[in-house]
């Protein structure tokens, strides 16, 4: 087992780099940004927004479709003094919309953003053919059978792949610095332990030029110092299962398999992740890519929002939700006397709204 001192030293090494905002640096990076790539990215994202954003809210009708943590809900309503049904509805709607968009944009990042890179070369990031073949085998199976088959998947934890020269890159993409949880730590760790040899063998068989494989844990925003440390826990756990640090001083956080020394595992966070996506073999040359992504998103949003007439559709949903909340009132005469004395009308509405989390229908 990895000693506590070794783990602490590892964590200190991978979190040592500190990013400080420097306007002059950004100005220099802007000079490397490609307008053509920004336009291509913006078009792809605008199309994604137009097709998918309405799905985040248009299928929500009754209060049951806005079910959320009832304990946090009542606390938030009290702290924010959400006494008016319209204000309460806006709060519920916005909370759910944020969560839905966070999930949705995680998928869009993989499809619309990542697949337009690397910046040079013919090969772009894509879903691994081996993973596509695994999914194809699930066609026609029941949900229960699919769930069982996924337990034996070799490629499930790999989101995108790209081949550059003699190396194949495999990446597992997580949206942000606090996304990975303990269950995902275990799943990814076990996948690397169980399948890294298969990943190499399959890569060499499919791509004759490939000699090595890099497995990269990617977080699309944040910095190495701001993560919940889960991605580093994956790396530390691997030190007990055939991996070792390649060089803590010159390559902090990079592991290599002790047996063949052909598989490396490391993580890239925020700017490092986008630089890696832009040029996996030399990320330092692509430090500007995160700017291309943000510029494309800003441009796509200004275009995409207008085309789907979002504001009117959202306001209609909020009015619908406010109407449902206003109807959630118990006749005071029907309540026990102590409740009539201790609870005001606003508190009863918060209470009734929170109760919707425990019912499928009728709310």
C-alpha positions as CSV (number, residue, x, y, z in Angstrom):
1,X,0.0,0.0,0.0
2,X,1.1,3.5,-0.7
3,X,2.4,5.2,2.5
4,X,0.7,8.3,3.8
5,X,4.0,10.2,3.3
6,X,4.2,9.1,-0.4
7,X,0.6,10.1,-1.0
8,X,1.0,13.5,0.6
9,X,4.2,14.1,-1.4
10,X,2.3,13.1,-4.6
11,X,-0.6,15.5,-3.8
12,X,1.7,18.3,-3.1
13,X,3.6,17.8,-6.3
14,X,0.5,17.7,-8.6
15,X,-1.0,20.8,-6.9
16,X,2.2,22.8,-6.8
17,X,1.5,24.8,-9.9
18,X,-0.5,28.0,-9.3
19,X,-2.4,29.8,-12.1
20,X,-2.4,33.6,-11.8
21,X,-4.4,35.8,-14.2
22,X,-2.2,38.0,-16.4
23,X,-3.9,40.3,-18.9
24,X,-0.7,40.5,-20.9
25,X,-0.5,36.8,-21.2
26,X,-4.1,36.7,-22.4
27,X,-3.4,39.3,-25.1
28,X,-0.5,37.2,-26.4
29,X,-2.8,34.1,-26.4
30,X,-5.5,36.0,-28.4
31,X,-2.9,36.4,-31.2
32,X,-2.9,32.6,-31.6
33,X,-6.6,32.1,-31.6
34,X,-8.0,31.0,-35.0
35,X,-11.1,32.9,-36.1
36,X,-12.0,30.1,-38.4
37,X,-12.0,27.5,-35.6
38,X,-14.0,29.9,-33.4
39,X,-16.6,30.2,-36.1
40,X,-16.8,26.5,-36.7
41,X,-17.1,25.8,-33.0
42,X,-19.8,28.5,-32.6
43,X,-21.8,27.1,-35.4
44,X,-21.6,23.6,-34.0
45,X,-22.6,24.8,-30.5
46,X,-25.4,27.1,-31.8
47,X,-26.9,24.1,-33.6
48,X,-26.6,22.0,-30.4
49,X,-28.3,24.8,-28.3
50,X,-31.1,25.2,-30.8
51,X,-31.8,21.5,-30.8
52,X,-31.2,20.6,-27.2
53,X,-31.7,23.5,-24.8
54,X,-35.5,23.6,-25.1
55,X,-35.5,19.9,-24.0
56,X,-34.1,21.1,-20.7
57,X,-37.5,22.6,-19.7
58,X,-40.2,22.2,-22.3
59,X,-41.2,18.7,-21.1
60,X,-41.7,19.9,-17.6
61,X,-45.3,20.5,-16.8
62,X,-46.5,19.9,-13.3
63,X,-44.8,20.5,-10.0
64,X,-43.6,16.9,-9.9
65,X,-41.3,17.7,-12.8
66,X,-39.4,20.2,-10.6
67,X,-38.8,17.8,-7.8
68,X,-35.8,18.7,-5.8
69,X,-34.2,18.2,-2.3
70,X,-37.2,19.1,0.0
71,X,-35.0,20.0,2.9
72,X,-32.8,22.4,0.9
73,X,-35.9,23.7,-0.8
74,X,-37.6,24.9,2.4
75,X,-34.4,26.3,3.8
76,X,-33.7,28.3,0.6
77,X,-37.3,29.6,0.4
78,X,-37.0,30.9,3.9
79,X,-33.5,32.4,3.6
80,X,-34.4,34.1,0.2
81,X,-37.9,35.1,1.5
82,X,-39.6,33.5,-1.5
83,X,-43.1,34.6,-0.5
84,X,-44.6,35.3,-3.9
85,X,-45.5,32.3,-6.0
86,X,-43.9,33.9,-9.1
87,X,-40.6,34.4,-7.2
88,X,-40.7,30.8,-5.8
89,X,-41.5,29.5,-9.3
90,X,-38.6,31.4,-10.8
91,X,-36.2,30.0,-8.2
92,X,-37.4,26.4,-8.8
93,X,-37.3,26.8,-12.5
94,X,-33.8,28.3,-12.6
95,X,-32.4,25.7,-10.2
96,X,-33.7,22.9,-12.4
97,X,-32.6,24.6,-15.6
98,X,-29.1,25.0,-14.3
99,X,-28.8,21.4,-13.3
100,X,-30.2,20.3,-16.7
101,X,-27.9,22.5,-18.6
102,X,-24.9,21.4,-16.6
103,X,-25.6,17.8,-17.7
104,X,-26.4,18.8,-21.3
105,X,-23.4,21.0,-21.8
106,X,-21.2,18.2,-20.5
107,X,-22.4,16.2,-23.6
108,X,-22.1,19.2,-25.9
109,X,-18.5,19.8,-24.9
110,X,-17.6,16.3,-26.0
111,X,-19.4,16.4,-29.3
112,X,-19.3,20.1,-30.4
113,X,-16.0,21.2,-28.9
114,X,-13.6,18.3,-28.5
115,X,-14.2,16.7,-31.9
116,X,-12.9,19.8,-33.8
117,X,-9.5,19.3,-32.4
118,X,-6.5,18.7,-32.4
119,X,-5.6,22.0,-34.1
120,X,-3.4,20.3,-36.8
121,X,-3.4,16.9,-38.5
122,X,-6.2,14.9,-40.1
123,X,-7.1,12.8,-37.1
124,X,-9.5,14.4,-34.7
125,X,-10.9,13.3,-31.3
126,X,-13.7,10.8,-31.6
127,X,-15.5,8.0,-29.9
128,X,-13.3,4.9,-29.8
129,X,-14.3,2.4,-32.5
130,X,-14.1,-0.3,-29.8
131,X,-16.6,1.5,-27.6
132,X,-18.9,1.9,-30.6
133,X,-18.7,-1.8,-31.2
134,X,-19.6,-2.5,-27.5
135,X,-22.7,-0.2,-27.8
136,X,-23.7,-1.9,-31.0
137,X,-23.9,-5.2,-29.3
138,X,-26.4,-3.8,-26.8
139,X,-29.0,-3.1,-29.6
140,X,-32.2,-5.1,-29.0
141,X,-31.4,-6.0,-25.4
142,X,-33.7,-5.1,-22.5
143,X,-32.7,-2.4,-20.0
144,X,-31.8,-5.1,-17.4
145,X,-29.7,-7.0,-19.9
146,X,-27.9,-3.8,-21.0
147,X,-27.1,-3.0,-17.4
148,X,-25.6,-6.4,-16.8
149,X,-23.5,-6.2,-20.0
150,X,-22.2,-2.7,-19.1
151,X,-20.6,-4.2,-16.0
152,X,-18.2,-6.1,-18.3
153,X,-17.5,-3.2,-20.6
154,X,-13.8,-2.6,-21.5
155,X,-14.2,0.8,-23.0
156,X,-17.0,2.4,-20.9
157,X,-14.8,4.8,-19.0
158,X,-13.2,6.1,-22.2
159,X,-15.0,9.1,-23.8
160,X,-12.7,10.1,-26.7
161,X,-9.6,8.9,-28.4
162,X,-7.1,10.4,-30.8
163,X,-4.0,8.9,-32.5
164,X,-0.9,11.1,-33.1
165,X,2.2,9.5,-34.5
166,X,3.2,6.6,-32.4
167,X,0.9,7.3,-29.5
168,X,-2.8,6.8,-28.9
169,X,-4.5,9.1,-26.4
170,X,-7.6,8.0,-24.5
171,X,-9.4,10.5,-22.3
172,X,-12.2,10.3,-19.7
173,X,-13.9,13.7,-19.6
174,X,-15.5,15.1,-16.4
175,X,-17.1,18.5,-16.5
176,X,-15.4,20.2,-13.5
177,X,-13.2,20.2,-10.4
178,X,-15.9,18.7,-8.1
179,X,-17.6,16.4,-10.6
180,X,-15.9,13.1,-9.7
181,X,-17.3,11.2,-6.7
182,X,-16.0,8.2,-4.8
183,X,-18.0,5.8,-7.0
184,X,-16.4,7.2,-10.1
185,X,-13.0,7.0,-8.5
186,X,-13.5,3.3,-7.9
187,X,-14.9,2.7,-11.4
188,X,-12.1,4.5,-13.2
189,X,-9.4,3.1,-11.1
190,X,-10.6,-0.5,-11.6
191,X,-11.1,0.1,-15.4
192,X,-7.4,1.2,-15.7
193,X,-6.2,-1.7,-13.6
194,X,-8.3,-4.3,-15.5
195,X,-8.1,-3.0,-19.0
196,X,-4.9,-1.0,-19.7
197,X,-3.2,-3.9,-21.3
198,X,-6.2,-4.6,-23.5
199,X,-6.3,-0.9,-24.5
200,X,-2.6,-1.1,-25.6
201,X,-3.1,-4.4,-27.5
202,X,-6.3,-3.2,-29.3
203,X,-4.6,0.1,-30.1
204,X,-1.5,-1.6,-31.6
205,X,-3.7,-4.0,-33.6
206,X,-6.0,-1.2,-35.0
207,X,-3.3,1.4,-35.6
208,X,0.0,-0.2,-36.7
209,X,2.0,3.0,-35.9
210,X,1.0,3.0,-32.3
211,X,3.5,1.9,-29.7
212,X,2.2,3.7,-26.5
213,X,-1.0,4.7,-24.9
214,X,-1.7,7.8,-22.7
215,X,-4.8,7.6,-20.5
216,X,-5.8,11.1,-19.5
217,X,-8.4,12.2,-16.8
218,X,-9.7,15.5,-18.1
219,X,-11.6,18.2,-16.2
220,X,-13.0,20.9,-18.5
221,X,-12.6,23.8,-16.0
222,X,-11.0,24.7,-12.7
223,X,-7.3,24.5,-11.8
224,X,-5.2,21.7,-10.2
225,X,-5.4,23.4,-6.9
226,X,-9.2,23.7,-6.8
227,X,-10.3,20.1,-7.5
228,X,-11.9,17.9,-4.8
229,X,-8.7,15.7,-5.2
230,X,-10.7,12.7,-6.6
231,X,-8.8,12.6,-9.8
232,X,-5.5,12.5,-7.8
233,X,-6.9,9.7,-5.7
234,X,-7.3,7.6,-8.8
235,X,-3.6,8.1,-9.6
236,X,-2.5,7.3,-6.0
237,X,-4.5,4.1,-5.9
238,X,-2.9,3.0,-9.2
239,X,0.5,3.1,-7.4
240,X,-0.5,-0.1,-5.6
241,X,-1.4,-1.9,-8.9
242,X,1.5,-1.9,-11.3
243,X,2.1,1.8,-11.9
244,X,4.8,4.1,-10.7
245,X,5.7,7.8,-10.9
246,X,7.7,8.4,-14.1
247,X,9.5,11.4,-12.7
248,X,8.0,13.5,-9.8
249,X,10.3,16.4,-10.5
250,X,10.0,16.9,-14.2
251,X,6.7,15.1,-14.8
252,X,4.6,15.5,-11.6
253,X,1.5,13.4,-11.6
254,X,2.5,11.3,-14.6
255,X,2.3,7.5,-13.9
256,X,3.7,4.8,-16.1
257,X,3.1,1.0,-15.9
258,X,6.1,-0.8,-14.4
259,X,5.9,-3.8,-16.6
260,X,5.9,-2.6,-20.2
261,X,6.4,1.2,-19.7
262,X,4.0,1.7,-22.6
263,X,1.0,3.1,-20.7
264,X,1.0,6.5,-19.0
265,X,-1.8,7.9,-16.8
266,X,-2.2,11.5,-15.8
267,X,-4.8,14.2,-15.4
268,X,-5.3,17.6,-17.1
269,X,-7.4,20.3,-15.5
270,X,-9.0,23.5,-17.0
271,X,-6.5,25.3,-19.3
272,X,-4.3,22.2,-19.3
273,X,-7.1,20.0,-20.5
274,X,-8.0,22.3,-23.4
275,X,-4.3,22.6,-24.3
276,X,-4.1,18.8,-24.3
277,X,-7.2,18.6,-26.5
278,X,-5.7,21.1,-28.9
279,X,-2.3,19.4,-29.2
280,X,-2.0,16.2,-27.2
281,X,1.6,15.6,-28.1
282,X,2.7,19.2,-27.2
283,X,0.1,20.9,-25.0
284,X,2.3,23.9,-24.2
285,X,1.9,25.0,-27.9
286,X,-1.9,25.1,-27.5
287,X,-2.4,27.2,-24.3
288,X,-4.9,29.4,-26.2
289,X,-7.5,26.7,-26.9
290,X,-9.6,27.5,-23.8
291,X,-10.0,31.0,-25.2
292,X,-11.3,29.6,-28.5
293,X,-13.8,27.5,-26.6
294,X,-15.1,30.4,-24.5
295,X,-15.3,32.8,-27.5
296,X,-17.2,30.2,-29.5
297,X,-19.6,29.7,-26.7
298,X,-20.3,33.4,-26.3
299,X,-20.8,33.7,-30.0
300,X,-23.1,30.6,-30.2
301,X,-25.2,31.8,-27.3
302,X,-25.9,35.2,-28.9
303,X,-27.0,33.5,-32.1
304,X,-28.7,30.4,-30.7
305,X,-30.8,32.1,-28.0
306,X,-32.4,34.4,-30.6
307,X,-33.3,31.6,-32.9
308,X,-35.2,29.6,-30.3
309,X,-37.0,32.6,-28.8
310,X,-36.0,31.4,-25.4
311,X,-37.2,34.2,-23.2
312,X,-40.9,33.9,-24.0
313,X,-40.9,30.1,-23.7
314,X,-39.2,30.2,-20.3
315,X,-41.6,32.9,-19.0
316,X,-44.5,30.7,-20.0
317,X,-43.1,27.8,-18.1
318,X,-42.5,29.9,-15.0
319,X,-46.1,31.2,-15.1
320,X,-47.3,27.6,-15.3
321,X,-45.2,26.6,-12.3
322,X,-46.3,29.7,-10.3
323,X,-49.9,28.8,-10.9
324,X,-49.3,25.2,-9.6
325,X,-47.5,26.6,-6.5
326,X,-50.3,29.0,-5.7
327,X,-52.8,26.1,-5.6
328,X,-50.8,24.2,-3.0
329,X,-52.6,25.5,0.0
330,X,-54.3,23.6,2.8
331,X,-57.5,25.1,4.1
332,X,-56.5,26.5,7.5
333,X,-59.6,25.1,9.1
334,X,-58.5,21.6,8.2
335,X,-55.2,21.9,10.0
336,X,-54.6,21.0,13.7
337,X,-54.9,24.0,15.9
338,X,-51.2,24.1,16.8
339,X,-50.3,24.2,13.1
340,X,-52.7,27.1,12.5
341,X,-51.0,29.0,15.3
342,X,-47.4,28.3,14.5
343,X,-47.3,28.3,10.7
344,X,-48.0,31.3,8.5
345,X,-49.4,30.9,4.9
346,X,-46.0,31.2,3.3
347,X,-44.5,28.5,5.5
348,X,-47.4,26.2,4.6
349,X,-46.8,26.8,0.9
350,X,-43.1,26.0,1.3
351,X,-44.0,22.9,3.2
352,X,-46.5,21.8,0.6
353,X,-44.1,22.4,-2.2
354,X,-41.4,20.3,-0.4
355,X,-44.0,17.5,0.0
356,X,-44.1,17.1,-3.9
357,X,-40.7,15.4,-3.6
358,X,-42.5,12.4,-2.1
359,X,-45.3,11.9,-4.7
360,X,-45.5,10.9,-8.4
361,X,-48.9,12.4,-9.2
362,X,-51.4,14.9,-7.9
363,X,-49.0,17.8,-7.3
